[in-house]
Each structure stands twice: as C-alpha cells, then as structure tokens.
Amino acid sequence: MVNVGLQVRLEAELEEFLRAQLPYALGEPGTTAWFAIKLDAKTFGIFDAFPDENGRHAHLEGEIAKALGTVATKLLAHPLDIQKFAVLAAKLPGSGEVPDSLG
C-alpha cells in the first residue's frame, strides 16, 4: 500500500549516479517503490512511494538524499526541487488494495 510519494526532477548527466543508488533504495524498508527515470539526454528524475509519512521522512534522511546533496551543487543545472504528493490510487504487484486515504 502507498499513500504518499516524492518526485524529483534533475537536469544533469546523472544516469550512472542514479543507477548506483538502487542498492540504497532496496535497503529502505519504508520505501515501497523507487524509480530512477530518464526523460531525455540531460533530464532525469526520481519517483518513489511510501506507505506513510514515516517512510517518506526516513527516505529523505537516507543515503540517496545525502548523495544527491553532495552532487547537487556540482552537477545539477538547477537546485533540487523535491515535490511531495499524496497517492490517490495505485496498482502494485500482488495488491488489489487502495490507499487508506480513499477509505
């Protein structure tokens, strides 16, 4: 089940950096889904989802966030723009449930 998430848009050459973050995401029990995405040659993003605010907060305090903070001033064309959102509906493997926010 997921109820909240994050989206980060990154403009820089970060493909290998993002690929290297997967082990950290796999090690976060409060992160239900994590995606590193490529929108075009220089635009990347991260999309992740969590069951609750505690999972999202833990992720924002975790290793991926620390690594992004390290490269942000050196590699990114723009300051980090982390957008929080609420998940209204989701389809996850093995789950026919809807988020708690939908009742």
Summary of the structure (lengths in Angstrom):
residues: 103
radius of gyration: 14.0
end to end distance: 12.6
largest distance: 44.2
contacts: 274
relative contact order: 0.29
helix: 33%
strand: 30%
